Amino acid sequence: MTNSWRSFRPKPTDASALFAAYMARNRKAFAVGFSDTASHALAVALYVAHARQDAEGLSQVERLAVEQ
């Protein structure tokens, strides 16, 4: 089998939108008191930032996690 986890990495253009969407979902979920949902959305954003090797995105996730 030639599939690897790397084949699941998002494309750079799609990944930027995906990261932004999950950061927004995190904030919305947290604002209405769904802390578990918020943490899962933040975990997705973390994965996307990591997969893209996006240091700024990782920093954003870290800052938001500390705030919440």
C-alpha positions as CSV (number, residue, x, y, z in Angstrom):
1,M,0.0,0.0,0.0
2,T,1.5,3.3,-1.1
3,N,-0.8,5.6,0.9
4,S,0.8,7.4,3.8
5,W,-0.3,10.1,6.2
6,R,1.5,12.7,4.1
7,S,-1.0,12.1,1.3
8,F,-3.7,13.5,3.6
9,R,-1.9,16.9,4.0
10,P,-4.1,19.7,2.8
11,K,-3.1,21.7,-0.3
12,P,-1.6,25.1,0.7
13,T,-4.5,27.2,-0.6
14,D,-7.1,25.0,0.9
15,A,-5.2,24.7,4.2
16,S,-5.2,28.5,4.8
17,A,-9.0,28.6,4.5
18,L,-9.3,25.4,6.6
19,F,-7.1,26.8,9.3
20,A,-9.1,30.1,9.4
21,A,-12.4,28.3,9.4
22,Y,-11.5,26.1,12.4
23,M,-10.1,29.0,14.3
24,A,-13.4,30.8,13.8
25,R,-15.3,27.6,14.8
26,N,-13.3,27.4,18.0
27,R,-14.1,31.0,18.9
28,K,-17.8,30.6,18.2
29,A,-18.0,27.4,20.1
30,F,-16.1,28.8,23.1
31,A,-18.3,31.9,23.1
32,V,-21.5,29.9,23.5
33,G,-20.0,27.6,26.2
34,F,-19.2,24.5,24.1
35,S,-15.7,24.0,25.5
36,D,-15.3,20.5,24.2
37,T,-16.3,21.5,20.7
38,A,-14.0,24.5,20.9
39,S,-11.1,22.3,21.9
40,H,-11.7,19.9,19.1
41,A,-11.9,22.7,16.6
42,L,-8.6,24.1,18.0
43,A,-7.0,20.6,17.6
44,V,-8.0,20.6,13.9
45,A,-6.4,24.0,13.5
46,L,-3.3,22.8,15.3
47,Y,-3.1,19.8,12.9
48,V,-3.4,22.0,9.8
49,A,-0.8,24.4,11.0
50,H,1.6,21.6,11.9
51,A,1.0,19.9,8.5
52,R,1.8,23.2,6.7
53,Q,4.8,23.8,9.0
54,D,3.2,27.2,9.7
55,A,5.0,28.7,12.7
56,E,2.6,31.7,12.9
57,G,-0.4,29.4,12.8
58,L,1.0,27.3,15.6
59,S,1.7,30.5,17.6
60,Q,-1.9,31.6,17.1
61,V,-3.2,28.2,18.3
62,E,-1.0,28.4,21.3
63,R,-2.1,31.9,22.2
64,L,-5.8,31.0,21.9
65,A,-5.4,27.8,23.9
66,V,-3.7,29.7,26.8
67,E,-6.5,32.4,26.7
68,Q,-9.2,29.8,26.8
